Amino acid sequence: MAKDRFDIKEKNTMNLLTETLVIVDNETGVNYLYVHRGYGGGLTPLIDADGKPIITKDGYKK
């Protein structure tokens, strides 16, 4: 069975309308933050103090 390209590493539900997810791209290891509130949402890569993307080595393994 093929592994999914993206996995949810962390999920936080703040209230009925707001949810945040940390998503990992299993091919590149790059971590993304997705925020969903009501009918809107946004996605951005997570970066470290030097401005480089946060990378999970070897993708995310459950």
MARBA-3410 file (N, C-alpha, C, O; in Angstrom, 1 decimal):
62
0.8,-1.2,0.0,0.0,0.0,0.0,0.9,1.2,0.0,1.8,1.3,0.8 ~ 0.6,2.2,-0.8,1.4,3.4,-0.9,1.1,4.3,0.3,0.0,4.4,0.8 ~ 2.2,5.0,0.7,2.1,5.9,1.9,1.5,7.2,1.4,1.8,7.7,0.3 ~ 0.7,7.8,2.2,0.1,9.1,1.8,1.2,10.2,1.8,2.2,10.1,2.5 ~ 1.0,11.2,0.9,2.0,12.2,0.8,2.0,13.1,2.0,3.1,13.6,2.4
0.9,13.4,2.6,0.8,14.3,3.8,0.2,13.6,5.0,-0.7,12.7,4.9 ~ 0.8,13.9,6.2,0.3,13.3,7.4,0.0,14.5,8.4,0.7,15.5,8.4 ~ -0.9,14.3,9.3,-1.2,15.3,10.3,-0.3,14.9,11.5,-0.5,13.8,12.1 ~ 0.6,15.8,11.9,1.5,15.5,13.0,0.9,16.0,14.3,1.1,15.3,15.3 ~ 0.1,17.1,14.3,-0.5,17.6,15.5,-1.8,18.3,15.1,-1.9,18.9,14.1
-2.8,18.1,16.0,-4.1,18.7,15.8,-4.6,19.4,17.1,-4.6,18.7,18.1 ~ -5.0,20.7,17.0,-5.5,21.4,18.2,-6.8,22.0,17.8,-6.9,22.8,16.9 ~ -7.8,21.7,18.6,-9.1,22.4,18.5,-9.3,23.4,19.6,-9.3,23.0,20.8 ~ -9.3,24.7,19.2,-9.4,25.7,20.2,-10.8,26.0,20.7,-11.0,26.3,21.9 ~ -11.7,26.0,19.8,-13.2,26.1,20.1,-14.0,25.5,18.9,-13.4,24.9,18.1
-15.3,25.8,18.9,-16.1,25.2,17.8,-15.7,25.6,16.4,-16.0,24.9,15.5 ~ -15.1,26.8,16.3,-14.8,27.4,15.0,-13.3,27.3,14.6,-13.0,27.5,13.4 ~ -12.4,27.1,15.6,-11.0,27.3,15.3,-10.3,26.0,15.5,-10.4,25.3,16.5 ~ -9.5,25.6,14.5,-8.7,24.4,14.6,-7.3,24.7,13.9,-7.2,25.3,12.9 ~ -6.2,24.1,14.5,-4.9,24.2,13.9,-4.4,22.8,13.7,-4.6,21.9,14.5
-3.6,22.7,12.6,-3.0,21.4,12.2,-1.6,21.7,11.9,-1.2,22.6,11.2 ~ -0.7,20.8,12.3,0.7,20.8,11.8,0.7,19.6,10.8,0.5,18.4,11.2 ~ 1.0,19.9,9.6,1.0,18.9,8.5,2.4,18.7,8.0,3.2,19.6,7.8 ~ 2.8,17.4,7.8,4.1,17.1,7.3,4.0,16.5,5.9,3.2,15.6,5.6 ~ 4.8,17.0,5.0,5.0,16.5,3.6,5.9,15.3,3.7,7.1,15.5,4.0
5.5,14.1,3.5,6.3,12.9,3.7,7.4,12.8,2.6,8.4,12.1,2.8 ~ 7.3,13.5,1.5,8.4,13.4,0.5,9.5,14.4,0.8,10.7,14.1,0.6 ~ 9.2,15.6,1.3,10.2,16.6,1.6,10.5,16.8,3.0,11.6,17.3,3.4 ~ 9.6,16.3,3.9,9.8,16.5,5.4,9.4,17.9,5.9,9.5,18.1,7.1 ~ 9.0,18.8,5.0,8.6,20.2,5.4,7.4,20.1,6.2,6.4,19.4,5.9
7.4,20.9,7.3,6.2,21.1,8.2,5.4,22.3,7.8,6.0,23.4,7.6 ~ 4.1,22.2,7.8,3.2,23.3,7.5,2.2,23.5,8.6,1.8,22.6,9.3 ~ 1.8,24.8,8.8,0.8,25.1,9.8,-0.5,25.5,9.0,-0.5,26.3,8.1 ~ -1.6,24.8,9.3,-2.9,25.1,8.7,-3.8,25.6,9.8,-4.0,24.9,10.8 ~ -4.4,26.7,9.6,-5.4,27.3,10.6,-6.7,27.4,9.9,-6.8,28.0,8.8
-7.7,26.9,10.5,-9.1,26.9,10.0,-10.0,27.6,11.0,-10.1,27.1,12.1 ~ -10.7,28.6,10.6,-11.6,29.3,11.5,-12.9,29.7,10.7,-12.8,30.4,9.7 ~ -14.0,29.1,11.1,-15.2,29.4,10.4,-15.1,28.9,9.0,-14.9,27.7,8.7 ~ -15.4,29.8,8.0,-15.3,29.5,6.6,-14.0,29.8,6.0,-13.8,29.6,4.8 ~ -13.0,30.3,6.7,-11.7,30.6,6.2,-10.6,29.8,6.7,-10.8,29.1,7.7
-9.5,29.8,6.1,-8.3,29.1,6.5,-7.1,29.5,5.8,-7.1,30.3,4.8 ~ -5.9,29.1,6.3,-4.7,29.5,5.7,-3.6,28.4,6.0,-3.7,27.7,6.9 ~ -2.6,28.4,5.1,-1.5,27.4,5.2,-0.2,28.1,5.0,-0.1,29.0,4.1 ~ 0.8,27.8,5.8,2.1,28.4,5.7,3.1,27.4,6.2,2.9,26.6,7.1 ~ 4.3,27.5,5.6,5.4,26.6,6.1,5.9,27.1,7.4,5.9,28.3,7.7
6.2,26.2,8.3,6.8,26.6,9.6,8.3,26.8,9.4,9.0,26.0,8.7 ~ 8.9,27.9,10.0,10.3,28.2,9.8,11.0,28.3,11.1,10.3,28.6,12.1 ~ 12.3,28.1,11.1,13.1,28.2,12.3,13.6,29.7,12.5,13.2,30.6,11.7 ~ 14.4,29.9,13.5,14.9,31.3,13.8,15.7,31.9,12.7,15.8,33.1,12.6 ~ 16.3,31.0,11.8,17.1,31.5,10.7,16.3,31.7,9.4,16.9,32.1,8.4
15.0,31.4,9.5,14.2,31.6,8.3,14.1,30.4,7.4,13.6,30.5,6.3 ~ 14.7,29.3,7.8,14.7,28.0,7.0,13.5,27.2,7.4,13.1,27.2,8.6 ~ 12.9,26.4,6.5,11.8,25.6,6.8,12.1,24.5,7.8,13.2,24.0,7.8 ~ 11.2,24.2,8.7,11.4,23.1,9.7,11.1,21.8,8.9,10.1,21.6,8.3 ~ 12.1,20.9,9.0,12.0,19.7,8.3,12.1,18.5,9.2,13.0,18.5,10.1
11.2,17.6,9.1,11.2,16.4,9.9,12.0,15.4,9.1,11.7,15.0,7.9 ~ 13.1,14.9,9.7,13.9,13.9,9.0,13.1,12.7,8.5,12.3,12.1,9.3 ~ 13.4,12.2,7.3,12.7,11.0,6.8,11.2,11.1,6.8,10.5,10.1,6.9 ~ 10.6,12.3,6.6,9.2,12.5,6.7,8.7,12.2,8.1,9.5,12.1,9.0 ~ 7.4,12.1,8.2,6.8,11.8,9.5,6.5,10.3,9.6,5.8,9.8,8.7
6.9,9.7,10.7,6.6,8.3,10.9,5.7,8.2,12.1,6.0,8.6,13.2 ~ 4.6,7.5,11.9,3.6,7.3,13.0,4.1,6.3,14.0,3.4,6.0,15.0
END
